[in-house]
Amino acid sequence: MEPGTIDNLSILYQSSDFIVVNKHWDIRIDSKMWYETLTLQSQLKYRFPELADPDTYYGFRFCHQLDFSTSGALCVALNKAAAGSAYKCGREGQWY
């Protein structure tokens, strides 16, 4: 499988409240290490600069996590209300 790049972000679903992406197996969701510039966070900012929220620490509200070497669907909330709904679903075990 090819390594991830800044422009190969695969979008599985998009609405006004959420984006669901297919996280690549070799890309971290975010990183505080200066040498790790390719992250899901940077891919999202590259593809959707207008959706980045400067009021959040990472620029996006990740609804859950996937390990670094794990690929798969990852949900990103695009506003506070959607993030709150996702948090509530996760807390109550209603993801499925």
N, CA, C and O atoms as a CHARMM CRD file, in Angstrom:
* protein
*
  384
    1    1 MET  N      0.84300  -1.18400   0.00000 PROA 1      0.00000
    2    1 MET  CA     0.00000   0.00000   0.00000 PROA 1      0.00000
    3    1 MET  C      0.88700   1.24500   0.00000 PROA 1      0.00000
    4    1 MET  O      1.88600   1.31100   0.71600 PROA 1      0.00000
    5    2 GLU  N      0.51300   2.20400  -0.79500 PROA 2      0.00000
    6    2 GLU  CA     1.26300   3.45400  -0.91500 PROA 2      0.00000
    7    2 GLU  C      1.22400   4.25100   0.38900 PROA 2      0.00000
    8    2 GLU  O      0.21800   4.22900   1.09900 PROA 2      0.00000
    9    3 PRO  N      2.30900   4.95100   0.70700 PROA 3      0.00000
   10    3 PRO  CA     2.27200   5.83300   1.88200 PROA 3      0.00000
   11    3 PRO  C      1.31700   7.00200   1.66000 PROA 3      0.00000
   12    3 PRO  O      1.04200   7.38400   0.52300 PROA 3      0.00000
   13    4 GLY  N      0.82000   7.55800   2.74600 PROA 4      0.00000
   14    4 GLY  CA    -0.08900   8.69400   2.65700 PROA 4      0.00000
   15    4 GLY  C      0.63500   9.94900   2.19900 PROA 4      0.00000
   16    4 GLY  O      1.83800  10.09900   2.41300 PROA 4      0.00000
   17    5 THR  N     -0.10500  10.84300   1.57000 PROA 5      0.00000
   18    5 THR  CA     0.41700  12.13600   1.13800 PROA 5      0.00000
   19    5 THR  C     -0.57000  13.22600   1.56500 PROA 5      0.00000
   20    5 THR  O     -1.69300  12.93100   1.97300 PROA 5      0.00000
   21    6 ILE  N     -0.15400  14.44800   1.46900 PROA 6      0.00000
   22    6 ILE  CA    -0.99700  15.56900   1.89700 PROA 6      0.00000
   23    6 ILE  C     -2.29700  15.64500   1.10200 PROA 6      0.00000
   24    6 ILE  O     -3.31100  16.11300   1.62100 PROA 6      0.00000
   25    7 ASP  N     -2.28100  15.19200  -0.14700 PROA 7      0.00000
   26    7 ASP  CA    -3.46700  15.36700  -0.99200 PROA 7      0.00000
   27    7 ASP  C     -4.24400  14.08800  -1.28100 PROA 7      0.00000
   28    7 ASP  O     -5.12000  14.09500  -2.14600 PROA 7      0.00000
   29    8 ASN  N     -3.95200  12.98700  -0.58300 PROA 8      0.00000
   30    8 ASN  CA    -4.72400  11.76900  -0.86600 PROA 8      0.00000
   31    8 ASN  C     -5.72400  11.43400   0.24000 PROA 8      0.00000
   32    8 ASN  O     -5.89200  10.26500   0.58800 PROA 8      0.00000
   33    9 LEU  N     -6.37800  12.43500   0.78400 PROA 9      0.00000
   34    9 LEU  CA    -7.40200  12.24000   1.80300 PROA 9      0.00000
   35    9 LEU  C     -8.67900  11.71600   1.14600 PROA 9      0.00000
   36    9 LEU  O     -9.21400  12.33100   0.22300 PROA 9      0.00000
   37   10 SER  N     -9.15000  10.59000   1.62600 PROA 10     0.00000
   38   10 SER  CA   -10.34700   9.96900   1.08200 PROA 10     0.00000
   39   10 SER  C    -11.55500  10.34100   1.94500 PROA 10     0.00000
   40   10 SER  O    -11.59800  10.02100   3.13300 PROA 10     0.00000
   41   11 ILE  N    -12.53100  11.01700   1.34100 PROA 11     0.00000
   42   11 ILE  CA   -13.74900  11.43500   2.04300 PROA 11     0.00000
   43   11 ILE  C    -14.81900  10.37100   1.83800 PROA 11     0.00000
   44   11 ILE  O    -15.17000  10.05000   0.70300 PROA 11     0.00000
   45   12 LEU  N    -15.33900   9.82200   2.93800 PROA 12     0.00000
   46   12 LEU  CA   -16.38400   8.80700   2.86100 PROA 12     0.00000
   47   12 LEU  C    -17.77500   9.42100   2.95700 PROA 12     0.00000
   48   12 LEU  O    -18.73100   8.90700   2.37500 PROA 12     0.00000
   49   13 TYR  N    -17.88200  10.52500   3.69500 PROA 13     0.00000
   50   13 TYR  CA   -19.17300  11.18600   3.91100 PROA 13     0.00000
   51   13 TYR  C    -18.90900  12.63800   4.28100 PROA 13     0.00000
   52   13 TYR  O    -17.93100  12.94800   4.96000 PROA 13     0.00000
   53   14 GLN  N    -19.78800  13.52300   3.83000 PROA 14     0.00000
   54   14 GLN  CA   -19.66200  14.92500   4.21100 PROA 14     0.00000
   55   14 GLN  C    -21.03700  15.55200   4.30200 PROA 14     0.00000
   56   14 GLN  O    -21.88000  15.37700   3.42200 PROA 14     0.00000
   57   15 SER  N    -21.25200  16.29500   5.39800 PROA 15     0.00000
   58   15 SER  CA   -22.48200  17.07000   5.57500 PROA 15     0.00000
   59   15 SER  C    -22.09100  18.40600   6.20300 PROA 15     0.00000
   60   15 SER  O    -20.90700  18.70300   6.36000 PROA 15     0.00000
   61   16 SER  N    -23.07600  19.19300   6.55400 PROA 16     0.00000
   62   16 SER  CA   -22.76800  20.47500   7.19700 PROA 16     0.00000
   63   16 SER  C    -22.29500  20.28200   8.63900 PROA 16     0.00000
   64   16 SER  O    -21.75600  21.21400   9.23700 PROA 16     0.00000
   65   17 ASP  N    -22.48800  19.09400   9.20300 PROA 17     0.00000
   66   17 ASP  CA   -22.09500  18.82400  10.58300 PROA 17     0.00000
   67   17 ASP  C    -20.88600  17.90400  10.73000 PROA 17     0.00000
   68   17 ASP  O    -20.13800  18.01800  11.70100 PROA 17     0.00000
   69   18 PHE  N    -20.69200  17.00400   9.78600 PROA 18     0.00000
   70   18 PHE  CA   -19.63200  16.00200   9.92300 PROA 18     0.00000
   71   18 PHE  C    -18.90700  15.74500   8.60300 PROA 18     0.00000
   72   18 PHE  O    -19.46000  15.91500   7.51600 PROA 18     0.00000
   73   19 ILE  N    -17.66500  15.33400   8.74000 PROA 19     0.00000
   74   19 ILE  CA   -16.91300  14.73200   7.64700 PROA 19     0.00000
   75   19 ILE  C    -16.42400  13.39300   8.17400 PROA 19     0.00000
   76   19 ILE  O    -15.89100  13.31700   9.28100 PROA 19     0.00000
   77   20 VAL  N    -16.59900  12.35300   7.40200 PROA 20     0.00000
   78   20 VAL  CA   -16.03800  11.05000   7.74500 PROA 20     0.00000
   79   20 VAL  C    -14.97000  10.75700   6.69900 PROA 20     0.00000
   80   20 VAL  O    -15.23900  10.74300   5.49800 PROA 20     0.00000
   81   21 VAL  N    -13.75900  10.52600   7.18200 PROA 21     0.00000
   82   21 VAL  CA   -12.63000  10.27900   6.28500 PROA 21     0.00000
   83   21 VAL  C    -12.11900   8.87000   6.49200 PROA 21     0.00000
   84   21 VAL  O    -12.34400   8.26000   7.53700 PROA 21     0.00000
   85   22 ASN  N    -11.43600   8.36300   5.49400 PROA 22     0.00000
   86   22 ASN  CA   -10.76000   7.08300   5.60700 PROA 22     0.00000
   87   22 ASN  C     -9.31500   7.37700   6.00300 PROA 22     0.00000
   88   22 ASN  O     -8.49400   7.73600   5.15900 PROA 22     0.00000
   89   23 LYS  N     -9.01000   7.22300   7.29100 PROA 23     0.00000
   90   23 LYS  CA    -7.66800   7.51300   7.79900 PROA 23     0.00000
   91   23 LYS  C     -6.68200   6.49600   7.24400 PROA 23     0.00000
   92   23 LYS  O     -6.89900   5.28700   7.32400 PROA 23     0.00000
   93   24 HSD  N     -5.60700   7.00500   6.68800 PROA 24     0.00000
   94   24 HSD  CA    -4.55700   6.16300   6.11800 PROA 24     0.00000
   95   24 HSD  C     -3.76100   5.50700   7.23600 PROA 24     0.00000
   96   24 HSD  O     -3.60200   6.09700   8.30400 PROA 24     0.00000
   97   25 TRP  N     -3.27100   4.32700   7.01600 PROA 25     0.00000
   98   25 TRP  CA    -2.59000   3.55200   8.05600 PROA 25     0.00000
   99   25 TRP  C     -1.29700   4.18600   8.56000 PROA 25     0.00000
  100   25 TRP  O     -0.88800   3.90300   9.68700 PROA 25     0.00000
  101   26 ASP  N     -0.65100   5.01800   7.78400 PROA 26     0.00000
  102   26 ASP  CA     0.65000   5.55200   8.21600 PROA 26     0.00000
  103   26 ASP  C      0.60300   7.03900   8.57100 PROA 26     0.00000
  104   26 ASP  O      1.63200   7.71400   8.56900 PROA 26     0.00000
  105   27 ILE  N     -0.58800   7.54300   8.87200 PROA 27     0.00000
  106   27 ILE  CA    -0.73600   8.96000   9.19500 PROA 27     0.00000
  107   27 ILE  C     -1.35700   9.09900  10.58000 PROA 27     0.00000
  108   27 ILE  O     -2.38500   8.49100  10.88000 PROA 27     0.00000
  109   28 ARG  N     -0.72200   9.90100  11.40900 PROA 28     0.00000
  110   28 ARG  CA    -1.27100  10.19300  12.74200 PROA 28     0.00000
  111   28 ARG  C     -2.42100  11.19100  12.60400 PROA 28     0.00000
  112   28 ARG  O     -2.49400  11.94200  11.63100 PROA 28     0.00000
  113   29 ILE  N     -3.29900  11.18400  13.57400 PROA 29     0.00000
  114   29 ILE  CA    -4.40300  12.14200  13.56700 PROA 29     0.00000
  115   29 ILE  C     -3.86000  13.54700  13.78300 PROA 29     0.00000
  116   29 ILE  O     -4.25000  14.48300  13.08400 PROA 29     0.00000
  117   30 ASP  N     -2.96400  13.69300  14.74700 PROA 30     0.00000
  118   30 ASP  CA    -2.33100  14.97400  15.01200 PROA 30     0.00000
  119   30 ASP  C     -0.97100  14.69600  15.63800 PROA 30     0.00000
  120   30 ASP  O     -0.67800  13.56600  16.02900 PROA 30     0.00000
  121   31 SER  N     -0.16200  15.70500  15.72700 PROA 31     0.00000
  122   31 SER  CA     1.15600  15.52600  16.32800 PROA 31     0.00000
  123   31 SER  C      1.67000  16.86400  16.83900 PROA 31     0.00000
  124   31 SER  O      1.43200  17.91400  16.24100 PROA 31     0.00000
  125   32 LYS  N      2.37400  16.80000  17.94900 PROA 32     0.00000
  126   32 LYS  CA     3.02000  17.99100  18.48400 PROA 32     0.00000
  127   32 LYS  C      4.50800  17.99200  18.15400 PROA 32     0.00000
  128   32 LYS  O      5.23400  18.90300  18.55100 PROA 32     0.00000
  129   33 MET  N      4.96300  16.97500  17.43000 PROA 33     0.00000
  130   33 MET  CA     6.36500  16.86400  17.04900 PROA 33     0.00000
  131   33 MET  C      6.61100  17.69900  15.78800 PROA 33     0.00000
  132   33 MET  O      5.89500  17.54700  14.79900 PROA 33     0.00000
  133   34 TRP  N      7.59600  18.56100  15.81600 PROA 34     0.00000
  134   34 TRP  CA     7.86000  19.47100  14.70100 PROA 34     0.00000
  135   34 TRP  C      8.18100  18.73600  13.40400 PROA 34     0.00000
  136   34 TRP  O      7.92000  19.26200  12.32200 PROA 34     0.00000
  137   35 TYR  N      8.73300  17.54600  13.48700 PROA 35     0.00000
  138   35 TYR  CA     9.15100  16.81200  12.29100 PROA 35     0.00000
  139   35 TYR  C      8.01100  16.00500  11.67000 PROA 35     0.00000
  140   35 TYR  O      8.15400  15.50600  10.55400 PROA 35     0.00000
  141   36 GLU  N      6.89100  15.86800  12.36600 PROA 36     0.00000
  142   36 GLU  CA     5.73700  15.14500  11.81800 PROA 36     0.00000
  143   36 GLU  C      4.76000  16.15400  11.23400 PROA 36     0.00000
  144   36 GLU  O      3.81700  16.58100  11.90000 PROA 36     0.00000
  145   37 THR  N      4.99400  16.52600   9.99800 PROA 37     0.00000
  146   37 THR  CA     4.15100  17.54200   9.36400 PROA 37     0.00000
  147   37 THR  C      2.96000  16.93000   8.63400 PROA 37     0.00000
  148   37 THR  O      1.96500  17.61600   8.40300 PROA 37     0.00000
  149   38 LEU  N      3.04400  15.65900   8.26900 PROA 38     0.00000
  150   38 LEU  CA     1.93100  15.00200   7.57500 PROA 38     0.00000
  151   38 LEU  C      1.06600  14.28500   8.60000 PROA 38     0.00000
  152   38 LEU  O      1.43800  13.23600   9.12700 PROA 38     0.00000
  153   39 THR  N     -0.09600  14.87200   8.87200 PROA 39     0.00000
  154   39 THR  CA    -1.06800  14.31100   9.80900 PROA 39     0.00000
  155   39 THR  C     -2.45500  14.42000   9.17900 PROA 39     0.00000
  156   39 THR  O     -2.63900  15.10500   8.17200 PROA 39     0.00000
  157   40 LEU  N     -3.41200  13.74700   9.77500 PROA 40     0.00000
  158   40 LEU  CA    -4.77900  13.90400   9.30000 PROA 40     0.00000
  159   40 LEU  C     -5.22400  15.35200   9.45800 PROA 40     0.00000
  160   40 LEU  O     -5.94700  15.88600   8.61800 PROA 40     0.00000
  161   41 GLN  N     -4.79000  15.97000  10.52900 PROA 41     0.00000
  162   41 GLN  CA    -5.08000  17.38800  10.75100 PROA 41     0.00000
  163   41 GLN  C     -4.56100  18.24100   9.58900 PROA 41     0.00000
  164   41 GLN  O     -5.28100  19.10900   9.09400 PROA 41     0.00000
  165   42 SER  N     -3.33100  18.00600   9.15400 PROA 42     0.00000
  166   42 SER  CA    -2.77400  18.80100   8.04600 PROA 42     0.00000
  167   42 SER  C     -3.46300  18.46600   6.72300 PROA 42     0.00000
  168   42 SER  O     -3.63500  19.34600   5.88000 PROA 42     0.00000
  169   43 GLN  N     -3.85600  17.21300   6.53400 PROA 43     0.00000
  170   43 GLN  CA    -4.60000  16.85300   5.32300 PROA 43     0.00000
  171   43 GLN  C     -5.93900  17.58900   5.27700 PROA 43     0.00000
  172   43 GLN  O     -6.33000  18.11000   4.23200 PROA 43     0.00000
  173   44 LEU  N     -6.64000  17.63000   6.41400 PROA 44     0.00000
  174   44 LEU  CA    -7.92600  18.33200   6.46500 PROA 44     0.00000
  175   44 LEU  C     -7.75200  19.82700   6.21200 PROA 44     0.00000
  176   44 LEU  O     -8.54000  20.42500   5.47900 PROA 44     0.00000
  177   45 LYS  N     -6.72900  20.43500   6.81200 PROA 45     0.00000
  178   45 LYS  CA    -6.49000  21.86700   6.58900 PROA 45     0.00000
  179   45 LYS  C     -6.12100  22.14800   5.13400 PROA 45     0.00000
  180   45 LYS  O     -6.48700  23.19100   4.59300 PROA 45     0.00000
  181   46 TYR  N     -5.40800  21.23600   4.50700 PROA 46     0.00000
  182   46 TYR  CA    -5.02900  21.38700   3.10700 PROA 46     0.00000
  183   46 TYR  C     -6.26300  21.29600   2.20400 PROA 46     0.00000
  184   46 TYR  O     -6.43400  22.10800   1.29500 PROA 46     0.00000
  185   47 ARG  N     -7.11700  20.30800   2.46100 PROA 47     0.00000
  186   47 ARG  CA    -8.28400  20.05800   1.61900 PROA 47     0.00000
  187   47 ARG  C     -9.44600  21.00800   1.91900 PROA 47     0.00000
  188   47 ARG  O    -10.15700  21.43800   1.01100 PROA 47     0.00000
  189   48 PHE  N     -9.63200  21.33300   3.21500 PROA 48     0.00000
  190   48 PHE  CA   -10.76900  22.15700   3.63800 PROA 48     0.00000
  191   48 PHE  C    -10.30600  23.31400   4.51400 PROA 48     0.00000
  192   48 PHE  O    -10.69300  23.36600   5.68200 PROA 48     0.00000
  193   49 PRO  N     -9.51100  24.23100   4.02000 PROA 49     0.00000
  194   49 PRO  CA    -9.02000  25.31500   4.88400 PROA 49     0.00000
  195   49 PRO  C    -10.15500  26.15500   5.47000 PROA 49     0.00000
  196   49 PRO  O    -10.02200  26.70100   6.56500 PROA 49     0.00000
  197   50 GLU  N    -11.25300  26.25800   4.75300 PROA 50     0.00000
  198   50 GLU  CA   -12.38000  27.06600   5.22500 PROA 50     0.00000
  199   50 GLU  C    -13.13500  26.40800   6.38300 PROA 50     0.00000
  200   50 GLU  O    -13.90400  27.07700   7.07300 PROA 50     0.00000
  201   51 LEU  N    -12.92800  25.11300   6.60400 PROA 51     0.00000
  202   51 LEU  CA   -13.62600  24.40800   7.68000 PROA 51     0.00000
  203   51 LEU  C    -12.82400  24.33200   8.97300 PROA 51     0.00000
  204   51 LEU  O    -13.36300  23.95200  10.01300 PROA 51     0.00000
  205   52 ALA  N    -11.55900  24.68400   8.92200 PROA 52     0.00000
  206   52 ALA  CA   -10.72700  24.65300  10.12900 PROA 52     0.00000
  207   52 ALA  C    -11.24000  25.67700  11.13100 PROA 52     0.00000
  208   52 ALA  O    -11.55100  26.81000  10.76500 PROA 52     0.00000
  209   53 ASP  N    -11.32500  25.28000  12.38000 PROA 53     0.00000
  210   53 ASP  CA   -11.83500  26.14700  13.43900 PROA 53     0.00000
  211   53 ASP  C    -10.67700  26.61200  14.31500 PROA 53     0.00000
  212   53 ASP  O    -10.12200  25.80900  15.06700 PROA 53     0.00000
  213   54 PRO  N    -10.29800  27.88400  14.23800 PROA 54     0.00000
  214   54 PRO  CA    -9.16700  28.38300  15.01600 PROA 54     0.00000
  215   54 PRO  C     -9.41600  28.37500  16.52600 PROA 54     0.00000
  216   54 PRO  O     -8.48100  28.53300  17.31100 PROA 54     0.00000
  217   55 ASP  N    -10.67500  28.19100  16.93100 PROA 55     0.00000
  218   55 ASP  CA   -10.99500  28.15200  18.35900 PROA 55     0.00000
  219   55 ASP  C    -10.74400  26.78100  18.99000 PROA 55     0.00000
  220   55 ASP  O    -10.89100  26.61900  20.20100 PROA 55     0.00000
  221   56 THR  N    -10.36700  25.79600  18.17300 PROA 56     0.00000
  222   56 THR  CA   -10.05900  24.46700  18.70400 PROA 56     0.00000
  223   56 THR  C     -8.55500  24.24800  18.66800 PROA 56     0.00000
  224   56 THR  O     -7.85100  24.86100  17.86500 PROA 56     0.00000
  225   57 TYR  N     -8.07300  23.38700  19.52700 PROA 57     0.00000
  226   57 TYR  CA    -6.63200  23.14100  19.64200 PROA 57     0.00000
  227   57 TYR  C     -6.03800  22.58300  18.34400 PROA 57     0.00000
  228   57 TYR  O     -4.96700  23.00800  17.91100 PROA 57     0.00000
  229   58 TYR  N     -6.74700  21.62600  17.72800 PROA 58     0.00000
  230   58 TYR  CA    -6.22900  20.98100  16.52100 PROA 58     0.00000
  231   58 TYR  C     -6.82700  21.53500  15.23300 PROA 58     0.00000
  232   58 TYR  O     -6.44800  21.10500  14.14400 PROA 58     0.00000
  233   59 GLY  N     -7.74400  22.47000  15.34000 PROA 59     0.00000
  234   59 GLY  CA    -8.36900  23.01900  14.14700 PROA 59     0.00000
  235   59 GLY  C     -9.61100  22.26500  13.72600 PROA 59     0.00000
  236   59 GLY  O    -10.42600  22.77600  12.95800 PROA 59     0.00000
  237   60 PHE  N     -9.75900  21.04700  14.23000 PROA 60     0.00000
  238   60 PHE  CA   -10.91800  20.21100  13.91900 PROA 60     0.00000
  239   60 PHE  C    -11.31300  19.45200  15.17400 PROA 60     0.00000
  240   60 PHE  O    -10.48700  19.22600  16.05700 PROA 60     0.00000
  241   61 ARG  N    -12.57200  19.06200  15.25000 PROA 61     0.00000
  242   61 ARG  CA   -13.08100  18.31300  16.40300 PROA 61     0.00000
  243   61 ARG  C    -13.17600  16.83300  16.02600 PROA 61     0.00000
  244   61 ARG  O    -14.14900  16.40400  15.40600 PROA 61     0.00000
  245   62 PHE  N    -12.16700  16.07000  16.40100 PROA 62     0.00000
  246   62 PHE  CA   -12.15300  14.63400  16.11000 PROA 62     0.00000
  247   62 PHE  C    -13.07400  13.93600  17.09800 PROA 62     0.00000
  248   62 PHE  O    -12.91000  14.07600  18.31000 PROA 62     0.00000
  249   63 CYS  N    -14.04200  13.18300  16.58600 PROA 63     0.00000
  250   63 CYS  CA   -15.05300  12.54800  17.44100 PROA 63     0.00000
  251   63 CYS  C    -14.52900  11.30700  18.15100 PROA 63     0.00000
  252   63 CYS  O    -15.08800  10.89900  19.16800 PROA 63     0.00000
  253   64 HSD  N    -13.48200  10.70800  17.64100 PROA 64     0.00000
  254   64 HSD  CA   -12.88500   9.53300  18.26500 PROA 64     0.00000
  255   64 HSD  C    -11.46600   9.41000  17.72900 PROA 64     0.00000
  256   64 HSD  O    -11.02700  10.24000  16.93200 PROA 64     0.00000
  257   65 GLN  N    -10.75700   8.39400  18.15700 PROA 65     0.00000
  258   65 GLN  CA    -9.36400   8.21000  17.76000 PROA 65     0.00000
  259   65 GLN  C     -9.18000   6.86600  17.06100 PROA 65     0.00000
  260   65 GLN  O     -9.95400   5.93300  17.27400 PROA 65     0.00000
  261   66 LEU  N     -8.15900   6.77900  16.23400 PROA 66     0.00000
  262   66 LEU  CA    -7.67800   5.51700  15.68200 PROA 66     0.00000
  263   66 LEU  C     -6.17300   5.49100  15.92100 PROA 66     0.00000
  264   66 LEU  O     -5.50600   6.51900  15.80100 PROA 66     0.00000
  265   67 ASP  N     -5.64500   4.34000  16.25200 PROA 67     0.00000
  266   67 ASP  CA    -4.20600   4.22100  16.45300 PROA 67     0.00000
  267   67 ASP  C     -3.44600   4.61000  15.19500 PROA 67     0.00000
  268   67 ASP  O     -3.98800   4.57200  14.09100 PROA 67     0.00000
  269   68 PHE  N     -2.18400   4.98400  15.37400 PROA 68     0.00000
  270   68 PHE  CA    -1.33500   5.41100  14.26300 PROA 68     0.00000
  271   68 PHE  C     -1.34900   4.41100  13.11600 PROA 68     0.00000
  272   68 PHE  O     -1.57200   4.80600  11.97200 PROA 68     0.00000
  273   69 SER  N     -1.12100   3.14700  13.37900 PROA 69     0.00000
  274   69 SER  CA    -1.00000   2.15700  12.30700 PROA 69     0.00000
  275   69 SER  C     -2.34700   1.55400  11.89900 PROA 69     0.00000
  276   69 SER  O     -2.38400   0.56300  11.17000 PROA 69     0.00000
  277   70 THR  N     -3.43500   2.13300  12.35600 PROA 70     0.00000
  278   70 THR  CA    -4.77500   1.64200  12.03100 PROA 70     0.00000
  279   70 THR  C     -5.40800   2.53700  10.97300 PROA 70     0.00000
  280   70 THR  O     -5.39200   3.76300  11.09000 PROA 70     0.00000
  281   71 SER  N     -5.95800   1.91900   9.95300 PROA 71     0.00000
  282   71 SER  CA    -6.70800   2.67300   8.94800 PROA 71     0.00000
  283   71 SER  C     -8.19100   2.46700   9.21000 PROA 71     0.00000
  284   71 SER  O     -8.58400   1.52000   9.89300 PROA 71     0.00000
  285   72 GLY  N     -9.00200   3.34700   8.67200 PROA 72     0.00000
  286   72 GLY  CA   -10.43800   3.17700   8.81400 PROA 72     0.00000
  287   72 GLY  C    -11.17300   4.49300   8.89300 PROA 72     0.00000
  288   72 GLY  O    -10.58100   5.56800   8.80200 PROA 72     0.00000
  289   73 ALA  N    -12.48200   4.38400   9.06400 PROA 73     0.00000
  290   73 ALA  CA   -13.35000   5.56000   9.09200 PROA 73     0.00000
  291   73 ALA  C    -13.15000   6.34400  10.38800 PROA 73     0.00000
  292   73 ALA  O    -13.15500   5.78300  11.48400 PROA 73     0.00000
  293   74 LEU  N    -12.97500   7.64500  10.23000 PROA 74     0.00000
  294   74 LEU  CA   -12.81400   8.52900  11.37600 PROA 74     0.00000
  295   74 LEU  C    -13.74200   9.72500  11.18700 PROA 74     0.00000
  296   74 LEU  O    -13.73600  10.36300  10.13400 PROA 74     0.00000
  297   75 CYS  N    -14.53000  10.02200  12.20000 PROA 75     0.00000
  298   75 CYS  CA   -15.53500  11.07800  12.13000 PROA 75     0.00000
  299   75 CYS  C    -14.98600  12.37600  12.70900 PROA 75     0.00000
  300   75 CYS  O    -14.36200  12.38500  13.77000 PROA 75     0.00000
  301   76 VAL  N    -15.22900  13.47000  11.99300 PROA 76     0.00000
  302   76 VAL  CA   -14.80200  14.80200  12.41200 PROA 76     0.00000
  303   76 VAL  C    -16.04400  15.69100  12.46800 PROA 76     0.00000
  304   76 VAL  O    -16.75100  15.84800  11.47200 PROA 76     0.00000
  305   77 ALA  N    -16.29900  16.26600  13.63500 PROA 77     0.00000
  306   77 ALA  CA   -17.42900  17.19800  13.78300 PROA 77     0.00000
  307   77 ALA  C    -17.00300  18.57700  13.30000 PROA 77     0.00000
  308   77 ALA  O    -15.87100  18.99900  13.53600 PROA 77     0.00000
  309   78 LEU  N    -17.90000  19.27200  12.62800 PROA 78     0.00000
  310   78 LEU  CA   -17.57100  20.57500  12.05500 PROA 78     0.00000
  311   78 LEU  C    -18.10300  21.75000  12.86800 PROA 78     0.00000
  312   78 LEU  O    -17.90500  22.90400  12.49000 PROA 78     0.00000
  313   79 ASN  N    -18.77400  21.46600  13.97500 PROA 79     0.00000
  314   79 ASN  CA   -19.25300  22.53700  14.84700 PROA 79     0.00000
  315   79 ASN  C    -19.44900  21.98700  16.25700 PROA 79     0.00000
  316   79 ASN  O    -19.41500  20.77500  16.47000 PROA 79     0.00000
  317   80 LYS  N    -19.65500  22.88900  17.21700 PROA 80     0.00000
  318   80 LYS  CA   -19.78600  22.48500  18.62000 PROA 80     0.00000
  319   80 LYS  C    -21.00100  21.59300  18.85100 PROA 80     0.00000
  320   80 LYS  O    -20.92000  20.61600  19.59600 PROA 80     0.00000
  321   81 ALA  N    -22.11500  21.91900  18.22500 PROA 81     0.00000
  322   81 ALA  CA   -23.33400  21.13000  18.43100 PROA 81     0.00000
  323   81 ALA  C    -23.14600  19.69700  17.93400 PROA 81     0.00000
  324   81 ALA  O    -23.54400  18.74800  18.60800 PROA 81     0.00000
  325   82 ALA  N    -22.54500  19.54300  16.76800 PROA 82     0.00000
  326   82 ALA  CA   -22.30400  18.20300  16.23200 PROA 82     0.00000
  327   82 ALA  C    -21.32500  17.43900  17.11400 PROA 82     0.00000
  328   82 ALA  O    -21.50300  16.24500  17.35100 PROA 82     0.00000
  329   83 ALA  N    -20.29900  18.11800  17.59700 PROA 83     0.00000
  330   83 ALA  CA   -19.33100  17.47000  18.48700 PROA 83     0.00000
  331   83 ALA  C    -20.02200  17.01100  19.77100 PROA 83     0.00000
  332   83 ALA  O    -19.74400  15.91900  20.26800 PROA 83     0.00000
  333   84 GLY  N    -20.92000  17.83400  20.31000 PROA 84     0.00000
  334   84 GLY  CA   -21.66500  17.46100  21.50700 PROA 84     0.00000
  335   84 GLY  C    -22.54100  16.24200  21.26900 PROA 84     0.00000
  336   84 GLY  O    -22.61900  15.35600  22.12000 PROA 84     0.00000
  337   85 SER  N    -23.20000  16.19300  20.11700 PROA 85     0.00000
  338   85 SER  CA   -24.03900  15.03800  19.77700 PROA 85     0.00000
  339   85 SER  C    -23.20100  13.77200  19.64400 PROA 85     0.00000
  340   85 SER  O    -23.58900  12.71200  20.13500 PROA 85     0.00000
  341   86 ALA  N    -22.06400  13.88000  18.98500 PROA 86     0.00000
  342   86 ALA  CA   -21.18000  12.72500  18.81400 PROA 86     0.00000
  343   86 ALA  C    -20.66000  12.24700  20.16900 PROA 86     0.00000
  344   86 ALA  O    -20.60100  11.04400  20.42600 PROA 86     0.00000
  345   87 TYR  N    -20.28300  13.19200  21.03300 PROA 87     0.00000
  346   87 TYR  CA   -19.79400  12.83400  22.36400 PROA 87     0.00000
  347   87 TYR  C    -20.87900  12.08400  23.13900 PROA 87     0.00000
  348   87 TYR  O    -20.60700  11.07000  23.78200 PROA 87     0.00000
  349   88 LYS  N    -22.10200  12.59300  23.07100 PROA 88     0.00000
  350   88 LYS  CA   -23.21000  11.95600  23.78300 PROA 88     0.00000
  351   88 LYS  C    -23.45600  10.54200  23.25400 PROA 88     0.00000
  352   88 LYS  O    -23.66300   9.61800  24.04100 PROA 88     0.00000
  353   89 CYS  N    -23.43500  10.36500  21.95200 PROA 89     0.00000
  354   89 CYS  CA   -23.62300   9.02600  21.37100 PROA 89     0.00000
  355   89 CYS  C    -22.52300   8.07100  21.84200 PROA 89     0.00000
  356   89 CYS  O    -22.79500   6.92800  22.20900 PROA 89     0.00000
  357   90 GLY  N    -21.30400   8.54600  21.82500 PROA 90     0.00000
  358   90 GLY  CA   -20.18800   7.71100  22.26500 PROA 90     0.00000
  359   90 GLY  C    -20.29200   7.35400  23.73400 PROA 90     0.00000
  360   90 GLY  O    -20.04600   6.21000  24.11700 PROA 90     0.00000
  361   91 ARG  N    -20.65400   8.32100  24.55700 PROA 91     0.00000
  362   91 ARG  CA   -20.78600   8.10200  25.99700 PROA 91     0.00000
  363   91 ARG  C    -21.89400   7.10300  26.30300 PROA 91     0.00000
  364   91 ARG  O    -21.77600   6.29700  27.22600 PROA 91     0.00000
  365   92 GLU  N    -22.96000   7.15900  25.53000 PROA 92     0.00000
  366   92 GLU  CA   -24.11600   6.27800  25.76400 PROA 92     0.00000
  367   92 GLU  C    -24.03000   4.97400  24.96900 PROA 92     0.00000
  368   92 GLU  O    -24.94900   4.15700  25.01500 PROA 92     0.00000
  369   93 GLY  N    -22.93100   4.77800  24.24300 PROA 93     0.00000
  370   93 GLY  CA   -22.75000   3.54100  23.48700 PROA 93     0.00000
  371   93 GLY  C    -23.67600   3.41000  22.29200 PROA 93     0.00000
  372   93 GLY  O    -24.07300   2.30400  21.92600 PROA 93     0.00000
  373   94 GLN  N    -24.01900   4.53300  21.68600 PROA 94     0.00000
  374   94 GLN  CA   -24.94900   4.51900  20.55200 PROA 94     0.00000
  375   94 GLN  C    -24.26600   4.71800  19.21500 PROA 94     0.00000
  376   94 GLN  O    -24.90900   5.16400  18.26500 PROA 94     0.00000
  377   95 TRP  N    -22.99600   4.40400  19.10900 PROA 95     0.00000
  378   95 TRP  CA   -22.28200   4.57300  17.83900 PROA 95     0.00000
  379   95 TRP  C    -22.79500   3.62500  16.78000 PROA 95     0.00000
  380   95 TRP  O    -22.69800   3.91600  15.58800 PROA 95     0.00000
  381   96 TYR  N    -23.33400   2.50500  17.19200 PROA 96     0.00000
  382   96 TYR  CA   -23.66500   1.46600  16.20700 PROA 96     0.00000
  383   96 TYR  C    -25.11400   1.47600  15.84100 PROA 96     0.00000
  384   96 TYR  O    -25.55100   0.66500  15.02500 PROA 96     0.00000
